[in-house]
Amino acid sequence: MQWLTLPEPRTDVAPAFHDRPSAKAWLAVQPQTQPTHMLNAIGEQIDAIEGAMLPPALAVELLNLLRTAAVPGQNAIESRYVRKALPMPADDERCFELAQKLWLRLGVAYLRLAPHFPPADKCLPLHRAACAFRMAQYCHFQAARECPVLIDRLLFSVLDQAESSGVLRQALPDPDFRHLGESNIAGHLAWAFMLRLIDPYRLSAAQLTVANRAISRWRELTGFQSMPDDDPKAHSVDLTPLFGGPLPEGVPRWLEVRKVVRKIDQRIAALQSGESPESLKLGRELSGAACIRLLRDLEASLEIHSESPSTEVGEIELAFGPEHAFNVLTGEALGPAASLEAGSASLAHQRVAMFGFDRVSTMPTSVKRLDVPSEKWILVDGKAVRAADAEGARRLAPCLVATIAGDKPRLGVLLGLQATTSGTLSASLKWYADPVEAGRLVRKPGQERNQPVTPAFLMHEGKQYSLLVPANAAVRLDIGLSFQGTALAHLLPTEVLERGVDFVRYAVSWQ
């Protein structure tokens, strides 16, 4: 396989065992209640097996023992890195690195052994390699860390070898993941590729868990093909972009997902008819309405997109959170109700050179000034990037942001946040269309003393209205509320349209 070079095995790690009995004895004395120490020790022994030039069958047997011992430890440290604010604290970062490196090491060890077996016997090492690479990839998605191209190439390498050996769909039990039943290599690879296709960095931790669970159940409904199906009902997805270049000859290029899309449509219909996500094996993490929104997003992600990527470049100043967004859009501090008409004068000199401003500071007698905390990000090909050494708080997405573009304030969402190994952060920006009216929720008489002033943002397009409020605003569906902007409006939230870490956007009707 000329297009993939595996990393050289280490030869400086001494094996702690040489056969199955001694391996079991070694595992028995490892610190079972200290998962990080246990996983570090297992990782070293994976390296030792690779460099020891053991008989292939024995090496696979020993790797299987280490894999079984590693799974509980991996589960124990997972919560340390799942969608933490970025950049992650050092201890959490180490847990992520430990988890993904162990799966990657394990997968490479299995993959290196596969060529030593005849075609009919390659299934087990290739199956375990596919599972390990999928798990390494998922660690990156959970931690919102950029997934290296190497993992994609390794997955395609397994696909190539399994297809040429005729074992792509050979079913195997997996004692370490009994909930999967008998599984095959094609299923693990399709699972990994579909997760990659749906842009998992845009999902919250709960959404990612539900999406991963659903795709795991539908993984073997897919098919790998060299050519797209010519059936009008076919739904073939091109995998070439995941490889990062032309696919080598003989590697299947297309993933047929028609049956997966049908399952998604069936689940949406069932949820709309009143069935619970749990009854449909989607879990308890999301409500029925939230599951419907997620499933529609998953289905859209499996479509062919013809939109051209943004080429916007330059520096952008971002204010984070509903309160600071209110400051940017109105030029006022968030406090008791006041007039919210936005003066111009080139938007008060670009809100006094980006966010060091107060609208009343433009008055001759004023000495007040409102400083809105903000961060400098750089737009590169439409992506917002924050350098590793740039000043800024730890961030969790999707979150509300505001800026001033030209002479207009804009309200939007920063989403798809991920970190690179160097500490750079990158994300997408989605801007809400004008008009966006910034105002305040009006409390019932007597509540003002006990409740903070709550910013809110009213948007409308044609006859459709939506209201965006902080996530802790305690708004309830079908319970009326009042919004104070340029006028007093009585609104009825009817549906959750969008949810972020610090905001919720509702469809509303006028009362």
Secondary structure, DSSP 8 states (H G I E B T S, - for coil): -TT--------SS--S-SSHHHHHHHHHTS-TT-HHHHHHHHHHHHHHHHHTT--HHHHHHHHHHHHHHHHHHHHHHGGGTTT--BS--HHHHHHHHHHHHHHHHHHHHHHHHGGGS-GGG-HHHHHHHHHHHHHHHHHHHHHTB---HHHHHHHHHHHHHHHHHT-TT--B--TT-GGG-SB-HHHHHHHHHHHHHT-GGGS-HHHHHHHHHHHHHHGGG-EEESS---STT--EEE-HHHHTS---TTS--EEE-HHHHHHHHHHHHHHHTT--TTTTTS-SSS-HHHHHHHHHHHHHHTS----------EEEEEEESHHHHHHHHHSS-S-S--------HHHHHHHHHTTB--GGGGSTT-----B---EEEEEETTEEEE-TTS----B-SSEEEEEEETTEEEEEEEEEEEE-TTS-EEEEEEE--S-EEEEEEE--TT-TTTS---EEEEEEETTEEEEEEETTS---TT--EEEESSSEEEEEEEEEEEE-SSEEEEEEEE-
